[in-house]
Amino acid sequence: MGEVFRKRIKMIQDTQNRGEKKMEKIDKIFGRKILLGCLLMALLAVQVSGQTLVPTRLTLNYDLSHIDTDLEPGDSGIMTLVIQNVGGQNAEKVEILIPDAGDIRISKRWYLGTIKAGEIRTISTKFSIAKDAKIGLHTATVNAKYDGYDRYGKIENDIRDTWEVNVNVVGESIFVVEDVTLDRVLKPGDTFHLKLSLRNKGIGTAFDTDAELNLVGLPINVIGPEKQYLGNIGKNGLKDAEFILYLDEDIATGAYSIPLVLNYEDMDHTPHTTTLPIGIKVIGDVQISLGITETDPKEIHAGDEDVEIKVKVDNLGTKDLKNVKVTFNPEFPFENPKSYIQMKDLGTLKASDSSEISFYANINEDARPGRIGQIFYVEYRVDNREENITVKIPIDIMEYPDFELISDGIRARIGEYAELRLKVKNTGSRCDSVTVWALKKSGQPFDFEDKSEFVGDLDTDEEGEAVLGFTVEGDAKVKEYILPIEIRCTRDNDVLTFSKSAKIDVVPGRRSNIMAYLVGVVVILLILFGIYKFKRGRKSERE
C-alpha cells in the first residue's frame, strides 16, 4: 500500500509541473499580444491627436499696450491697447467694448471684423478722470465678443473674454506710505496687525495729523480704535500708524485695497484730507472653483440628447493640486448617455491655473423649464493627503419653441386668385428665421405663386403674419379643403418644424354663375317655346 501511495503522489507532482510549464508559455504569448496592443493604441492616440487644431483665442497683450500714468483728478489721457489672436484659427466679428469705470470716463466701442491667427490689432482712445476722483488705482474692463473655432474647426459663436486695465490717479498729497508690515500671511478668519510707515514729503509741517481706515463695504473690521492721532509731522518726518484688523470667515481670497484717510492742517490752519490705497492679499490653502462656461446647444430643452456641458475648473488657492479628477453625477432630468465617460482626469492643476473639460448628458422628455442644480464631485491630492469636494452648479432648461397658427380660413372662387392670410404666434421660447410653408397635397386644386413666406425672428408671445397667394384651378370641385401648413425656424443651427393646417372653402367662380344663369334662361325659353308649339298644334287640329 505504501508503494502504491508514493506512485500516486509522484504522478500528481508530474502533472502539476507540466501544467506550470504550459501556463508560463501561455503567459509569454499573451504578454507579447498585450504589449503589441498597447503600442497600437499609443500610435492611434498620436494619430488622432495630430488631427486637432488650436482653438481661436484672443488676448490683451499687456506688454505692447500703453496707458498714460501719473494723472490727477480732472486730467485726460490716452489708452492704447493691443488685441492679439494667440490661437490657431481666425476670430470673426470681433467687437471690443470699454465701458465707463467709476471715476474713469471711457465708454468706447470698436468693430474690428476678422483678426487672423497670430495677427494683432491696435485700438486707441482718449479717457478722462472725474474731478472728484479718488487717489489710487482704478480698474477698467475691456470686453471682447467674437466668433471663433474650436479644436475640431467647428464654429463657436459669441465667445466672450474680459480683461482688466489699471489707471493710476495721483494727487497732491504730501504723504507717502513707505512701508506696509503684516504680522502673518492672511487667511479668512484671521486677526492681524497692520503697521503703516508714513512719511511727509511736503515742504512744511503737517499739524494735528490723524489716520483712519475706510472699511465701508469691505469684509474687514477694525478691533479697537478706528482713528489714530499722529500729531505734528515735520518735513521728511516719519510716523507709524498701527491697526488691529479682523477678516471675515467667508472673505474671498484675492487682493484688497483699503483706503487710508489722513486728515491734517497746514501752517495756516487750513484743513486737508488725502486718501492713500493700502493693498493686502488674502490667500487660502486650497480653493477650487467650478463653473459652466457654455453648453451645446446654447439653450437646453426637454428631449435634447448628447448635450455638451463645458466646465471650467479654477485653482484659486496658493498650492498645486495633484491627481485632480472631476466626476459628473447627473440628476433628473439630466441622464447619463451610453457612449460617454463622466469622469475626467486633469492631472496636476497648479496654483492660479485653470482647465476646461466637457461632459455630456441627455435631457428627459418630461423635464420642466427651470434652473436645476447638478452635482460635480472633485477629488485631488495636496500636501500628501487626499481631499474631495462636492459642487452643485445650476443649469437652465429652457422652454421649447412652439407656435399657434391663427386663421379664419378663406373662401376662394374657382379660376380666381386668392390670398391666404395666416397669423403665427410663438407660444414657446425664442426661435429665429420663422418661415411658413404651404404643403399642397396631391389632387388639391391650388396653384401657389410662392409656397413659402418669411416671417422673421419671433420671441416668446410675439406674432407675425404670412400671406400665401394662389389661384384655384378651373376644374376644382366645390368643397372645403384642408391645406397642410408647416412652420420652420432655426435654433442653435438646428431647423425645427411644426405641422399645422388651414381651411380653404372653394366656391363657384363668377363666370360659372353667369353661364348657369344663361343656361337657365335658355331652358326656360325652350320650355315656353315648346308650350307655344304644343298649343298651336292643337288649335290647328280643331280647325
NUKOLKE-738663 format. One line per field, with one value per residue (C-alpha): residue in three letters; x, y, z negated. Coordinates in Angstrom, 3 decimals, padded with zeros to 6 digits, always signed. Each point is the difference from the previous one (the first is absolute). Layout:
REM NUKOLKE-738663
aa = ALA;...
X = X;...
Y = Y;...
Z = Z;...
//
This chain:
REM NUKOLKE-738663
aa = MET;GLY;GLU;VAL;PHE;ARG;LYS;ARG;ILE;LYS;MET;ILE;GLN;ASP;THR;GLN;ASN;ARG;GLY;GLU;LYS;LYS;MET;GLU;LYS;ILE;ASP;LYS;ILE;PHE;GLY;ARG;LYS;ILE;LEU;LEU;GLY;CYS;LEU;LEU;MET;ALA;LEU;LEU;ALA;VAL;GLN;VAL;SER;GLY;GLN;THR;LEU;VAL;PRO;THR;ARG;LEU;THR;LEU;ASN;TYR;ASP;LEU;SER;HIS;ILE;ASP;THR;ASP;LEU;GLU;PRO;GLY;ASP;SER;GLY;ILE;MET;THR;LEU;VAL;ILE;GLN;ASN;VAL;GLY;GLY;GLN;ASN;ALA;GLU;LYS;VAL;GLU;ILE;LEU;ILE;PRO;ASP;ALA;GLY;ASP;ILE;ARG;ILE;SER;LYS;ARG;TRP;TYR;LEU;GLY;THR;ILE;LYS;ALA;GLY;GLU;ILE;ARG;THR;ILE;SER;THR;LYS;PHE;SER;ILE;ALA;LYS;ASP;ALA;LYS;ILE;GLY;LEU;HIS;THR;ALA;THR;VAL;ASN;ALA;LYS;TYR;ASP;GLY;TYR;ASP;ARG;TYR;GLY;LYS;ILE;GLU;ASN;ASP;ILE;ARG;ASP;THR;TRP;GLU;VAL;ASN;VAL;ASN;VAL;VAL;GLY;GLU;SER;ILE;PHE;VAL;VAL;GLU;ASP;VAL;THR;LEU;ASP;ARG;VAL;LEU;LYS;PRO;GLY;ASP;THR;PHE;HIS;LEU;LYS;LEU;SER;LEU;ARG;ASN;LYS;GLY;ILE;GLY;THR;ALA;PHE;ASP;THR;ASP;ALA;GLU;LEU;ASN;LEU;VAL;GLY;LEU;PRO;ILE;ASN;VAL;ILE;GLY;PRO;GLU;LYS;GLN;TYR;LEU;GLY;ASN;ILE;GLY;LYS;ASN;GLY;LEU;LYS;ASP;ALA;GLU;PHE;ILE;LEU;TYR;LEU;ASP;GLU;ASP;ILE;ALA;THR;GLY;ALA;TYR;SER;ILE;PRO;LEU;VAL;LEU;ASN;TYR;GLU;ASP;MET;ASP;HIS;THR;PRO;HIS;THR;THR;THR;LEU;PRO;ILE;GLY;ILE;LYS;VAL;ILE;GLY;ASP;VAL;GLN;ILE;SER;LEU;GLY;ILE;THR;GLU;THR;ASP;PRO;LYS;GLU;ILE;HIS;ALA;GLY;ASP;GLU;ASP;VAL;GLU;ILE;LYS;VAL;LYS;VAL;ASP;ASN;LEU;GLY;THR;LYS;ASP;LEU;LYS;ASN;VAL;LYS;VAL;THR;PHE;ASN;PRO;GLU;PHE;PRO;PHE;GLU;ASN;PRO;LYS;SER;TYR;ILE;GLN;MET;LYS;ASP;LEU;GLY;THR;LEU;LYS;ALA;SER;ASP;SER;SER;GLU;ILE;SER;PHE;TYR;ALA;ASN;ILE;ASN;GLU;ASP;ALA;ARG;PRO;GLY;ARG;ILE;GLY;GLN;ILE;PHE;TYR;VAL;GLU;TYR;ARG;VAL;ASP;ASN;ARG;GLU;GLU;ASN;ILE;THR;VAL;LYS;ILE;PRO;ILE;ASP;ILE;MET;GLU;TYR;PRO;ASP;PHE;GLU;LEU;ILE;SER;ASP;GLY;ILE;ARG;ALA;ARG;ILE;GLY;GLU;TYR;ALA;GLU;LEU;ARG;LEU;LYS;VAL;LYS;ASN;THR;GLY;SER;ARG;CYS;ASP;SER;VAL;THR;VAL;TRP;ALA;LEU;LYS;LYS;SER;GLY;GLN;PRO;PHE;ASP;PHE;GLU;ASP;LYS;SER;GLU;PHE;VAL;GLY;ASP;LEU;ASP;THR;ASP;GLU;GLU;GLY;GLU;ALA;VAL;LEU;GLY;PHE;THR;VAL;GLU;GLY;ASP;ALA;LYS;VAL;LYS;GLU;TYR;ILE;LEU;PRO;ILE;GLU;ILE;ARG;CYS;THR;ARG;ASP;ASN;ASP;VAL;LEU;THR;PHE;SER;LYS;SER;ALA;LYS;ILE;ASP;VAL;VAL;PRO;GLY;ARG;ARG;SER;ASN;ILE;MET;ALA;TYR;LEU;VAL;GLY;VAL;VAL;VAL;ILE;LEU;LEU;ILE;LEU;PHE;GLY;ILE;TYR;LYS;PHE;LYS;ARG;GLY;ARG;LYS;SER;GLU;ARG;GLU
X = +000.000;+002.822;+001.632;-003.276;-000.614;+003.491;-000.577;-003.272;+001.680;+002.753;-002.602;-001.822;+003.286;+000.933;-003.418;+000.395;+003.464;-001.304;-002.922;+002.359;+002.173;-003.069;-001.144;+003.427;-000.202;-003.516;+001.079;+002.835;-002.333;-002.664;+002.644;+001.272;-003.555;-000.818;+003.235;-000.784;-003.555;+001.340;+002.402;-002.809;-002.236;+002.815;+000.577;-003.729;-000.132;+002.915;-001.709;-003.328;+001.639;+001.835;-003.311;-001.163;+000.407;+000.920;-003.255;-000.555;+001.060;+000.297;+002.088;+001.054;+003.754;+000.886;+003.678;-000.831;-002.874;+000.489;-002.082;+000.954;+001.000;+000.373;-003.255;-001.796;-003.766;-001.437;+002.809;-000.354;+002.217;+000.493;-000.535;+001.554;-000.795;+001.267;-002.416;+001.757;-001.350;+002.249;-002.121;+000.457;-003.207;-001.671;-002.124;-002.991;-002.477;+002.325;-001.585;+001.815;-001.808;+001.539;-002.752;+000.402;+001.684;-001.094;+002.094;+001.613;-002.018;+000.578;-003.175;+001.480;-000.902;+001.955;-001.046;+003.219;-001.388;+002.321;+003.305;+001.983;+001.991;+003.169;-001.174;-000.162;-002.269;+000.612;-002.777;+000.442;-002.338;+000.005;-001.287;-000.643;+000.114;-002.773;+000.919;-000.975;+001.719;+001.638;+003.768;+001.433;-000.510;-003.254;-000.908;-001.779;-001.273;+000.668;-002.776;+000.447;-002.670;+000.784;-000.628;+002.792;+000.742;+000.663;+002.735;-002.079;-000.568;-003.639;-001.229;-000.699;-002.277;+000.017;+003.236;+000.507;+003.237;+000.641;+003.314;+000.843;+002.146;+001.072;+000.078;+002.099;-001.396;+002.423;-000.702;+001.684;+000.364;+003.134;-000.008;+001.308;-000.197;+003.583;-000.631;-002.888;+000.643;-002.252;+000.671;-001.169;-001.139;-003.681;-002.722;-003.776;-000.932;+003.450;+000.636;+003.166;+002.056;+000.446;+002.882;+000.324;+003.063;-001.020;+002.455;-000.663;+001.372;-001.325;+001.841;-001.373;-001.418;-003.335;-001.773;-002.505;+000.234;-002.291;-000.449;-002.950;-000.920;-003.138;-001.371;-003.501;-001.134;+003.030;-000.146;+002.592;-000.556;+002.097;+000.595;+000.596;+000.276;-000.930;+001.894;+003.573;+001.439;+003.489;+000.549;+002.340;+002.177;+002.832;+001.514;+001.376;-001.234;-001.071;-002.837;-001.475;-003.703;-001.056;-003.379;-001.384;-002.315;-002.231;-000.836;-003.489;-000.207;-001.583;+002.309;+001.016;+003.670;+001.707;+001.421;-001.791;+000.600;-000.681;-000.345;+002.144;-001.451;+002.414;-001.229;+002.400;+000.386;+002.648;+001.774;-003.005;-002.291;-001.700;-001.366;+001.044;-001.094;+001.785;-000.703;+002.672;-000.678;+001.427;+000.197;-000.289;-000.376;-002.147;+000.954;-001.346;+001.592;-002.302;-002.869;-001.547;-002.641;-002.197;-002.203;-001.746;+001.441;-002.436;-002.248;-000.649;-002.730;+000.018;-003.632;-000.809;-003.511;-001.893;+000.847;+003.421;+002.650;+003.804;-000.016;+003.597;+000.656;+003.349;+001.293;+002.916;+001.996;+002.024;+002.633;-000.394;+002.225;+003.740;+000.895;+000.316;-002.625;+000.976;-002.053;-002.979;-003.065;-003.476;-003.069;-003.435;-002.949;-003.117;-003.235;-003.509;-000.841;+003.651;+000.909;+003.189;+000.472;+001.281;+003.050;+001.796;+002.172;-000.985;+003.387;+002.842;+003.617;+001.687;+003.320;+001.758;-001.725;+002.515;-000.869;-001.960;-000.342;-003.235;-001.160;-003.137;-001.666;-003.171;-002.747;-003.061;-003.584;-003.437;-003.023;-003.110;-003.030;-002.051;+002.397;-001.611;+001.565;+001.994;+003.419;+001.103;+003.128;+002.358;+002.653;+003.725;+002.381;+003.657;+002.865;+003.600;+003.216;+001.721;+002.757;+000.043;-003.663;-003.083;-002.797;-003.347;-002.796;-003.500;-001.174;-003.583;-000.274;-003.360;-000.853;-002.961;-002.515;-001.833;-003.542;-000.199;-001.181;-003.626;-002.347;-003.714;-001.422;-002.922;-002.192;-003.727;+000.315;-000.828;-002.668;+001.725;-001.813;+000.749;+002.316;+000.821;+002.970;-000.233;+002.240;+000.220;+000.950;+001.486;+000.984;+002.851;+000.403;+003.025;-001.398;+003.384;+003.584;+001.705;+000.642;+001.671;-000.731;-003.625;-001.395;-003.485;-000.275;-003.067;+000.210;-002.583;-001.297;-000.258;-003.391;-000.545;-000.923;+002.283;+002.731;+002.232;+002.071;+002.465;-000.468;+001.877;-000.009;+002.784;-001.349;+003.253;+001.261;-002.734;+000.556;-002.366;-003.618;+000.966;-002.140;+000.710;-002.030;+000.444;-001.933;-000.109;-001.454;-001.526;-002.443;-002.769;+000.172;-002.947;-000.940;-000.127;-002.881;-002.157;+000.798;+002.153;+003.694;+002.446;+003.377;+003.066;+002.149;+003.555;+001.716;+003.795;+002.529;+003.635;+001.413;+003.749;+000.491;-002.727;-003.100;-003.234;-003.295;-003.587;-002.968;-003.218;-002.951;-002.355;-003.478;-000.762;-003.667;-000.218;-003.195;-001.177;+001.631;-001.772;+000.148;-001.573;-002.917;-000.671;+000.112;-002.407;-002.323;+000.158;-000.607;-003.015;-001.414;+000.470;-001.727;-002.960;-000.296;+000.083;-002.722;-002.170;+000.610;-000.994;-003.205;-000.746;+000.548;-002.115;-002.967;+000.263;+000.010;-003.173;-001.682;+000.836;-001.538;-003.296;-000.235
Y = +000.000;+002.429;-000.573;+000.638;+003.218;+001.329;-000.669;+001.931;+002.926;+000.046;-000.054;+002.992;+001.964;-000.747;+001.204;+003.253;+000.643;-000.465;+002.407;+002.671;-000.200;+000.389;+003.034;+001.640;-000.480;+001.441;+003.004;+000.754;-000.153;+002.193;+002.403;+000.590;+000.570;+002.441;+001.940;+000.119;+001.250;+002.786;+001.138;+000.080;+002.015;+002.491;+000.470;+000.508;+002.611;+001.913;-000.094;+001.243;+002.758;+001.204;+000.734;+002.616;+003.740;+002.828;+001.798;+003.701;+002.120;+003.756;+001.608;+003.453;+000.413;+001.978;+000.299;+001.852;+002.047;+003.445;+002.128;+003.523;+000.105;+002.526;+001.752;+002.164;+000.449;+001.992;-001.046;-001.869;-002.744;-002.374;-003.743;-002.162;-003.711;-002.873;-002.893;-003.173;-003.274;-002.589;-002.907;-002.031;+001.099;+003.283;+002.108;+001.476;+002.801;+001.338;+002.681;+001.820;+002.035;+002.029;+001.448;+002.783;-001.178;+002.131;+003.172;-000.984;+001.181;-002.127;-001.579;-001.025;-002.795;-001.380;-002.387;-001.678;-002.594;-003.003;-000.466;-002.796;-002.555;+001.638;+003.484;+003.039;+003.038;+003.285;+002.181;+003.405;+002.336;+003.067;-000.287;+002.542;-000.049;+001.495;+003.124;-001.647;-003.319;-001.898;-000.278;-003.433;-002.802;-000.184;-003.082;+000.037;-003.078;-000.765;-002.235;-002.034;-001.872;-002.039;-003.174;-002.594;-003.640;-002.908;-002.610;-001.929;+003.023;+000.385;+003.567;+001.373;+003.041;+002.874;-000.832;+002.553;+001.003;+002.677;+001.618;+002.650;+003.113;+002.346;+003.787;+001.579;+003.269;+002.074;+003.022;+002.841;-001.904;+000.824;-003.496;-003.261;-003.504;-001.162;-003.409;-002.386;-002.711;-002.980;-002.403;-003.076;-001.440;+000.906;-002.639;+000.198;+000.459;+001.353;+002.823;+001.897;+003.127;+002.542;+002.452;+002.966;+002.240;+003.486;+002.644;+003.720;+000.838;+003.572;+003.244;+000.715;-001.542;-001.851;+000.998;-002.051;-002.964;-002.984;-003.245;-002.375;-002.916;+000.219;-003.557;+000.730;-002.845;-002.186;-003.360;+001.387;+001.463;+002.105;-001.285;+002.929;+003.703;+000.744;+003.329;+000.628;+003.390;+000.502;+003.634;+002.333;-001.500;+002.239;+000.170;-003.438;-001.245;-003.644;-001.266;-003.497;-000.827;-003.421;-001.694;-003.369;-001.473;-003.054;-001.794;-001.451;-003.800;+000.020;+002.587;-000.996;-000.494;+002.692;+003.515;+002.791;+003.753;+001.712;+003.813;+001.763;+003.453;+002.630;+003.301;+002.866;+003.785;+002.195;+002.909;+002.241;-002.487;-000.875;-003.575;-002.584;-003.579;-002.547;-003.665;-002.604;-003.621;-002.786;-003.387;-003.362;-003.531;-002.739;-003.545;-003.434;-003.413;-001.408;+001.539;-001.613;+001.627;-001.757;+001.801;-000.761;+002.054;-001.110;-002.781;-001.418;+000.706;+003.364;-000.452;-003.355;-001.426;-003.106;-002.937;+001.307;-002.694;+000.060;+003.511;+001.176;+001.743;+001.833;+000.437;+002.251;-001.113;+002.789;-000.488;+003.285;-001.077;+000.295;-003.698;-002.395;-002.733;-003.463;-002.880;+002.284;-001.935;+001.367;-002.243;+001.030;-001.703;+000.969;+000.407;+000.084;+001.271;-000.345;-003.574;-001.895;-000.649;-003.484;+000.983;+002.440;-000.305;+002.442;+000.132;+002.259;-000.224;+003.446;-001.087;+002.889;+003.382;+002.632;+002.986;+002.653;-002.388;-001.173;-002.775;-000.496;-003.385;-001.276;-002.284;-001.272;-000.645;-000.837;+001.996;-001.946;+000.749;+000.761;+002.740;+003.283;+003.384;+001.465;+000.195;-003.420;-000.711;-002.759;-001.705;-000.011;-001.977;+001.192;-002.136;+001.189;-000.484;+002.806;-000.130;-003.820;-000.285;-000.925;+002.581;+000.322;+002.521;-000.091;+002.945;+000.608;+002.115;+001.315;-000.690;+001.597;-002.072;+002.295;-000.187;-001.573;+002.155;-000.592;+001.781;+000.692;+000.514;+002.435;-000.063;+000.512;-001.908;+001.462;-000.248;-000.410;+000.045;-002.441;+001.469;+003.081;+001.280;+000.033;+000.750;-002.176;+002.184;-001.861;+001.410;-001.824;+000.365;-001.376;-001.591;-001.474;+001.268;+002.196;-001.398;+001.716;+000.170;-001.106;-001.008;-001.253;-002.653;-001.232;-003.765;-000.663;-003.570;-001.912;+000.725;+003.331;+002.596;+002.850;+001.678;+002.008;+002.969;-000.717;-002.861;+001.724;+003.334;+001.259;+001.365;+000.787;-000.555;-000.509;+000.252;-001.431;+001.217;+001.920;-000.228;+000.183;-000.286;-002.003;+000.567;-002.865;+000.891;-002.691;-000.640;-002.605;-002.236;+000.070;-003.655;+000.258;-001.586;+002.150;-001.149;+000.732;-000.906;-000.434;+001.445;-001.326;+002.834;-000.373;+002.567;-000.123;+001.860;-000.291;-000.415;-000.457;-000.916;-002.669;+000.250;-000.653;-000.832;+000.274;-001.483;+002.042;+000.316;+002.612;-000.225;+001.131;+000.004;-000.229;+001.556;+000.454;+002.731;+003.055;-001.253;-003.328;+001.844;+002.042;-003.100;-001.793;+003.012;+000.061;-003.717;+000.403;+002.774;-002.092;-002.988;+002.161;+001.467;-003.464;-001.145;+003.036;-000.544;-003.645;+000.944;+002.544;-002.589;-002.544;+002.385;+001.176;-003.573;-000.854;+003.121;-001.039;-003.408;+001.569;+002.133
Z = +000.000;-000.791;+003.394;+001.826;-001.966;+000.858;+003.723;-000.051;-001.739;+002.652;+002.828;-001.507;-000.300;+003.627;+001.150;-001.951;+001.489;+003.535;-000.750;-001.313;+003.129;+002.207;-002.012;+000.369;+003.757;+000.118;-002.108;+002.417;+003.025;-001.593;-001.304;+003.533;+001.265;-002.765;+000.658;+003.736;-000.739;-002.234;+002.736;+002.578;-002.339;-000.660;+003.754;+000.534;-002.783;+001.577;+003.396;-001.402;-002.051;+003.076;+001.733;-002.532;+000.513;-002.340;-001.005;+000.569;-003.000;-000.275;-002.713;-001.075;+000.471;-003.118;+000.997;+003.236;-001.449;-001.559;-002.368;-001.070;-003.669;-002.818;+000.880;-002.509;-000.518;+002.924;+002.405;+003.315;+001.389;+002.923;-000.234;+002.753;-000.133;+002.122;+000.656;+001.162;+001.407;-001.674;+001.284;+003.146;+001.779;+000.981;-002.331;+001.871;-000.725;-002.707;-002.169;-002.848;-002.656;-002.844;-002.225;-002.530;-003.195;-002.939;+000.063;+003.340;+003.028;+003.124;+001.525;+003.363;+002.438;+002.991;+002.788;+001.164;+002.416;+000.434;-001.843;+001.599;-001.973;-001.352;+001.059;-002.312;+000.057;-001.774;-001.379;-001.590;-001.838;-002.175;-003.568;-002.713;-003.789;-002.118;-001.909;-003.284;+000.780;-002.822;-000.114;+000.837;+002.506;+001.952;+002.014;+003.360;+001.839;+003.653;+001.355;+003.193;+001.963;+003.108;+001.967;+000.058;+000.623;-002.357;+000.310;+002.538;+002.249;-001.086;-000.306;-003.503;-000.050;-002.508;-001.801;-002.774;-001.721;-002.594;-000.898;-002.574;+000.368;-002.782;+000.003;-002.766;-001.339;-002.044;-002.191;-001.726;-003.271;-001.949;-001.553;+001.350;-001.473;-000.210;-001.547;-000.696;-002.614;-000.757;-002.852;+001.976;+003.302;+000.183;+000.173;-000.480;-003.669;-001.018;-002.472;+000.923;-000.684;+002.781;-000.396;+002.385;+000.254;+001.226;+001.196;+000.526;+003.467;-000.064;-000.489;-003.463;-003.165;-000.066;-003.248;-002.044;+002.326;-000.527;+001.958;+000.426;+002.271;+002.127;-000.079;+001.298;+002.262;-000.789;-001.872;-002.433;-003.488;-002.404;-003.521;-002.337;+000.958;+003.611;+000.008;-001.145;-000.898;+001.433;-001.016;+001.865;+002.720;+001.197;+003.462;+000.952;-003.360;-000.496;-002.202;-000.463;-000.198;-001.275;+000.257;-001.107;+002.664;+000.312;+003.287;+000.396;+000.090;+003.453;+001.576;+003.522;+000.716;+002.055;-000.199;-001.903;+000.026;-003.333;+000.139;-002.635;-000.772;-001.348;-001.458;-000.832;-000.011;+001.590;-001.648;+000.755;-001.816;+003.310;-000.243;+002.592;+000.657;+002.135;+000.685;+000.698;+001.098;-002.179;+001.678;-001.763;+001.369;-001.496;+000.920;-000.816;-000.187;+002.662;+001.891;+003.053;+002.144;+002.565;+002.495;+003.265;+002.858;+002.717;+001.222;+003.453;+000.906;-001.750;-001.035;-001.603;+000.391;-001.025;+002.256;+001.071;+000.389;-000.329;-001.482;-000.467;-003.334;-000.153;-003.557;-000.990;-003.039;-001.696;-002.706;-001.906;-002.853;-000.518;+000.184;+002.918;+000.126;+001.237;+001.430;+000.573;+001.154;+000.685;+000.184;+001.244;-001.712;+002.017;-001.925;+001.486;+002.540;+001.107;+000.936;+000.866;+003.733;+000.786;+002.045;-002.344;-003.112;-002.739;-001.776;+001.201;-001.190;+000.007;-001.495;-001.786;-000.277;-001.092;-002.151;+001.951;+002.971;+001.572;+002.290;+002.106;+000.390;+001.693;-001.240;+001.837;-001.058;+001.385;-001.178;-000.958;+002.169;-003.123;-001.154;-000.961;+000.747;-002.887;-001.706;-001.211;-002.073;+001.132;-002.136;+000.863;-002.227;-000.172;-001.348;-000.404;-001.981;-001.909;-002.642;+000.249;-000.988;+002.025;+000.064;+001.756;+000.379;+001.448;+002.111;+001.107;+003.153;+001.300;+003.657;+001.771;+001.958;+002.384;+001.284;+003.471;+002.945;+001.029;+002.354;+000.300;+003.489;+000.021;+003.123;+000.654;+003.260;+003.403;+002.717;+003.348;+003.354;+002.775;+002.624;-002.088;-002.038;-003.812;-003.005;-003.093;-002.999;-002.954;-003.402;-001.756;-003.789;-001.894;-003.182;-001.018;-000.163;+002.581;+003.472;+002.961;+003.749;-000.304;+003.414;+000.961;+002.749;+001.881;+000.600;+002.717;+000.097;+003.249;+001.537;-001.727;+002.698;-001.132;+002.003;-002.419;+001.156;-002.811;-002.421;-002.849;-001.814;-002.333;-003.309;-001.886;-003.545;-002.601;-003.737;-002.606;+000.561;+003.144;+003.147;+003.700;+003.197;+003.173;+003.234;+002.531;+003.418;+002.237;+002.843;-000.119;+003.057;+002.413;-000.477;-003.797;-001.855;-002.227;-003.539;-003.093;+000.195;-002.890;+001.082;-001.904;-001.390;-001.343;-002.222;+000.037;-002.167;-001.112;-003.520;-000.583;+003.688;-000.250;+002.240;-001.922;+001.770;-001.245;+001.908;+000.199;+002.421;+001.479;+001.576;+003.555;+001.041;+003.813;+001.458;+003.636;+001.986;+001.338;+003.639;-000.832;-001.686;+003.146;+002.188;-002.345;+000.201;+003.813;+000.206;-002.294;+002.191;+003.136;-001.637;-001.039;+003.491;+001.520;-002.383;+000.848;+003.707;-000.361;-001.782;+002.702;+002.777;-001.820;-000.398;+003.584;+001.267;-001.875;+001.305;+003.571;-000.597;-001.162;+003.053
//
